[in-house]
Amino acid sequence: MTVAVGQGRACCGQHGERGGGEGCEERAWAHGSKRAIRPGAAGAGAADTVAASPGAGGTTTGSPAVSPLTCPTRPAIRDDVPMRIMFVGDSMTIGSAGDHTWRYRMWQHLNAAYGGPYKIVGPRRELYDPAADAPVSHAYGAPDFPERARAHLAGWGEGWLHMAPLVGDAVRAGRADTLLVSLGLIDLGFYTDAGQTAENVHRFVAEARAANPRIRAVLLPVIRNVRALADPAFAAECERFNELLGKAVADLGTPGSPLLLASRPEEWDIDRDTYDGTHPNAAGEHLLAAAFADAMHQAWDVGAPYRPAHD
């Protein structure tokens, strides 16, 4: 199986726009420390593919973040058009009141490691509030996480089934060009089987591309939770979906709209990295951010390998 990863991002933003923590992005860009990439760049072509496996790969130092058998030549093109990132996910991505969220960890990483301008976009800002049983909280655990960087398209109890009809409008409104997607566990647990969930992946990609034909996306396989430990049938369904997700990435990825399959953190431990067997604690947040950051760095030369920032 091959996964197209080498054509870079679509350039949909406006020049000079910055994301959360504007000073950090401005300084990084002025120093010219890293490279941004764009579709059709010199040195990027049909050879820029990665032979990948849908299985769990490592995100530790020295391990591939995209499960590659071979690594592509990275495009050496830089531009100054802001990358417009949208986080898409379920309860593991929206987080609940008091959480930092892995979105915050990714924001910290981008400020520290990405040398180009970027903006985080999305129609929502809230965390889930367990007391209200609704996404109405703004009580993030990190007071330095600015309002403009809290944007997302994530929801407690929402999966591919729910996001497929929403992603097109969200991409249009935010002019997103890069999607970081963590979905599937809630679908398999409550709504659809592996095959039906994979069909919703196809619909999601089609809707996103209808809004931006040059959208690019990083997709994270399902990370099994505590239910999978006690329910072999559910665990098997998770593995089946991850196989189908890998196939979808390979089949749907194009040079102009690349899809990237990130690797599940091989060191994930539900006792150490979650607070309830499913949802990430601080350690788990770092692992999720690392899965996306390392995949983008290895395949697209975006930023640098993930290094946790101090809380």
C-alpha positions in Angstrom: 0.0 0.0 0.0 1.3 3.5 -0.8 0.2 6.7 0.8 0.6 10.0 -1.0 2.3 12.4 1.3 4.8 14.5 -0.6 2.8 17.3 -2.3 2.4 19.5 0.7 -0.3 21.9 1.8 -2.8 23.9 -0.1 -2.3 27.7 0.1 -5.7 29.1 1.1 -4.8 31.7 3.7 -4.0 35.3 3.5 -0.5 36.6 3.8 0.6 37.9 7.1 -2.0 36.1 9.2 -0.8 34.4 12.4 -2.2 31.9 14.7 -2.4 31.8 18.5 0.7 33.2 20.2 1.4 35.5 17.3 4.7 36.7 18.7 6.1 33.2 18.7 5.1 32.6 15.1 6.5 35.9 13.9 9.8 35.3 15.5 10.1 31.8 14.2 9.3 32.9 10.6 11.7 35.9 10.8 14.5 33.5 11.9 13.7 31.2 9.0 14.2 28.1 11.1 11.9 25.7 9.3 10.3 25.2 5.9 6.7 25.4 4.8 5.7 23.4 1.7 3.1 23.8 -1.0 1.5 21.6 -3.7 3.4 21.3 -7.0 6.7 22.4 -5.5 9.9 21.6 -7.3 11.3 18.3 -6.1 7.9 17.0 -5.2 6.3 14.6 -7.5 4.9 11.1 -8.2 7.8 9.6 -6.3 6.8 11.3 -3.1 4.9 8.4 -1.7 5.3 6.3 1.4 4.7 2.6 1.6 2.7 2.3 4.7 0.9 -0.2 6.9 -2.3 0.6 8.8 -1.0 -1.1 11.9 0.2 0.6 15.0 3.5 2.2 14.6 5.7 4.0 17.1 6.1 7.7 17.7 9.1 7.4 20.0 12.4 8.8 18.9 13.8 6.9 16.0 10.5 5.2 15.2 8.5 6.2 12.1 5.4 8.3 12.7 3.7 7.3 9.5 4.4 3.6 9.5 6.7 3.9 6.4 8.7 1.2 4.8 10.6 3.8 2.8 10.9 7.6 3.3 10.2 10.1 0.5 12.5 12.9 -0.5 11.2 16.0 1.3 10.3 19.0 -0.8 12.7 21.8 -0.1 10.3 24.6 -1.0 9.3 27.4 1.4 6.6 30.0 1.2 5.0 32.6 3.4 1.4 31.6 3.1 -0.1 30.7 6.5 -1.1 27.1 7.1 -4.7 27.0 8.3 -5.1 24.0 10.7 -8.3 22.6 11.9 -8.5 19.9 14.7 -11.3 17.4 14.1 -12.2 14.8 16.7 -14.4 13.3 19.4 -14.2 13.5 23.2 -10.5 12.9 23.2 -10.0 16.0 21.1 -12.6 18.5 22.5 -11.6 17.6 26.1 -13.5 18.4 29.2 -13.5 21.2 31.8 -10.1 21.6 33.3 -8.2 19.7 30.6 -5.2 21.2 28.7 -6.1 19.1 25.6 -3.8 17.7 23.0 -4.8 20.7 20.9 -3.0 22.9 23.4 0.1 20.6 23.3 0.1 20.9 19.5 -0.2 24.7 19.7 2.8 24.8 22.0 4.7 22.5 19.6 3.9 24.6 16.5 5.0 27.8 18.3 8.3 26.2 19.2 9.1 24.2 16.1 7.2 25.4 13.1 9.0 28.2 11.2 6.1 29.4 9.1 3.0 31.4 9.9 -0.1 29.4 10.8 -3.6 29.9 12.1 -5.8 27.4 14.0 -9.4 27.6 12.7 -12.7 25.9 13.4 -16.3 26.8 14.4 -16.1 25.8 18.1 -14.0 26.9 21.1 -15.7 25.1 24.0 -14.7 22.2 26.2 -17.3 19.6 27.3 -18.7 20.3 30.8 -19.7 17.0 32.6 -21.9 18.9 35.1 -24.0 20.4 32.3 -23.5 17.4 30.0 -22.9 19.9 27.2 -20.0 21.6 25.5 -20.3 24.9 27.3 -17.1 25.2 29.3 -14.2 27.6 28.7 -12.3 26.4 31.7 -9.1 25.2 30.0 -6.3 24.0 32.3 -3.8 26.2 30.5 -4.4 29.9 31.1 -1.9 30.8 28.4 -4.0 29.1 25.7 -5.4 32.1 23.8 -9.0 32.2 22.7 -8.1 32.4 19.0 -6.0 29.1 19.2 -8.8 27.1 20.9 -10.7 26.7 17.6 -11.7 23.2 16.6 -14.4 21.0 15.1 -14.7 18.3 17.9 -17.5 17.0 20.0 -18.2 14.7 22.9 -19.9 11.7 21.5 -19.4 12.7 17.9 -17.6 10.6 15.3 -17.1 10.3 11.5 -20.8 9.8 11.2 -21.4 13.3 12.7 -18.5 15.2 11.3 -18.9 14.1 7.7 -21.9 16.4 7.1 -20.2 19.3 9.1 -16.7 19.4 7.8 -17.5 21.0 4.4 -19.0 24.1 6.0 -16.3 24.3 8.6 -13.5 24.1 6.0 -15.2 26.9 4.0 -15.8 29.1 6.9 -12.3 28.7 8.3 -10.6 28.4 4.9 -8.8 25.4 6.4 -6.1 23.7 4.4 -4.8 21.1 6.9 -7.0 18.8 9.0 -5.7 16.9 12.0 -8.3 14.2 12.5 -8.8 11.7 15.4 -12.2 9.9 15.1 -13.6 6.4 15.1 -13.8 5.1 18.6 -17.3 6.6 19.3 -18.6 5.4 15.9 -17.5 1.8 16.6 -18.7 1.9 20.1 -22.2 3.2 19.5 -23.2 3.9 15.9 -21.6 2.0 13.0 -19.5 -1.1 12.3 -16.0 -0.9 10.8 -17.3 -1.0 7.2 -19.9 1.6 7.7 -17.4 3.8 9.6 -15.0 3.6 6.7 -17.8 4.7 4.3 -18.2 7.8 6.5 -14.4 8.4 6.2 -14.9 8.5 2.4 -17.8 10.9 2.8 -15.8 13.1 5.1 -13.0 13.4 2.6 -15.4 14.1 -0.2 -17.1 16.8 1.7 -13.8 18.4 2.8 -12.6 18.4 -0.8 -15.8 19.9 -2.1 -15.0 22.8 0.2 -11.3 22.9 -0.6 -10.1 20.7 -3.4 -6.5 21.0 -2.2 -7.2 20.1 1.4 -4.6 17.9 3.1 -5.2 15.7 6.2 -3.5 13.6 8.8 -5.7 10.8 10.1 -5.0 9.0 13.3 -6.1 5.3 13.7 -8.3 4.3 16.6 -6.6 3.9 19.9 -8.2 1.0 21.7 -9.6 1.9 25.1 -10.6 -0.1 28.2 -13.6 -1.6 26.6 -11.4 -3.3 24.0 -9.5 -5.0 26.8 -12.7 -6.7 28.0 -14.6 -7.0 24.7 -12.6 -9.0 22.1 -15.3 -8.4 19.4 -15.0 -4.7 19.9 -11.2 -4.9 19.8 -11.4 -6.8 16.6 -13.8 -4.2 15.1 -11.3 -1.5 16.0 -8.5 -3.3 14.3 -10.7 -4.0 11.2 -11.5 -0.3 11.0 -7.9 0.7 11.2 -7.1 -1.6 8.3 -9.9 0.1 6.3 -8.7 3.5 7.3 -5.2 2.7 6.0 -6.7 1.5 2.8 -8.8 4.7 2.5 -5.8 6.8 3.0 -4.0 4.9 0.2 -6.9 4.9 -2.2 -8.1 8.5 -1.7 -4.8 10.3 -1.3 -3.8 12.4 -4.4 -0.8 14.7 -5.1 -3.0 17.7 -4.9 -4.8 16.7 -1.8 -2.6 14.3 0.2 -3.8 12.2 3.0 -1.4 10.9 5.7 -1.9 8.0 8.1 -0.3 8.8 11.4 0.8 6.0 13.7 -0.8 5.1 17.0 1.6 5.7 19.9 3.0 2.3 20.4 3.8 3.1 24.0 0.2 4.1 24.9 -0.8 2.7 28.2 -4.4 3.2 29.3 -3.5 3.2 33.0 -0.7 5.7 32.6 -1.9 7.8 29.7 -5.7 8.2 30.4 -7.7 9.2 33.4 -10.6 6.8 32.8 -9.4 4.2 30.3 -10.3 6.3 27.3 -9.6 10.0 27.6 -6.1 11.3 27.8 -4.5 12.8 30.8 -1.4 15.1 30.4 0.8 12.2 29.4 -1.7 11.0 26.8 -2.2 14.5 25.5 1.5 14.7 24.7 1.4 11.3 23.0 -1.5 12.4 20.8 0.1 15.7 19.8 3.4 13.8 19.1 1.6 11.4 16.7 0.4 14.3 14.5 3.5 16.4 14.9 5.9 13.6 14.1 3.9 12.4 11.1 3.8 15.9 9.6 7.5 16.4 10.2 8.6 13.0 8.8 6.3 13.1 5.7 6.0 16.8 5.0 9.0 18.4 6.7 6.7 20.6 8.8 8.2 21.7 12.1 10.4 19.3 14.0 10.1 16.1 16.0 7.8 16.5 18.9 9.3 17.6 22.2 7.0 18.1 25.2 6.9 21.6 26.6 6.8 22.2 30.3 3.3 22.9 31.7 
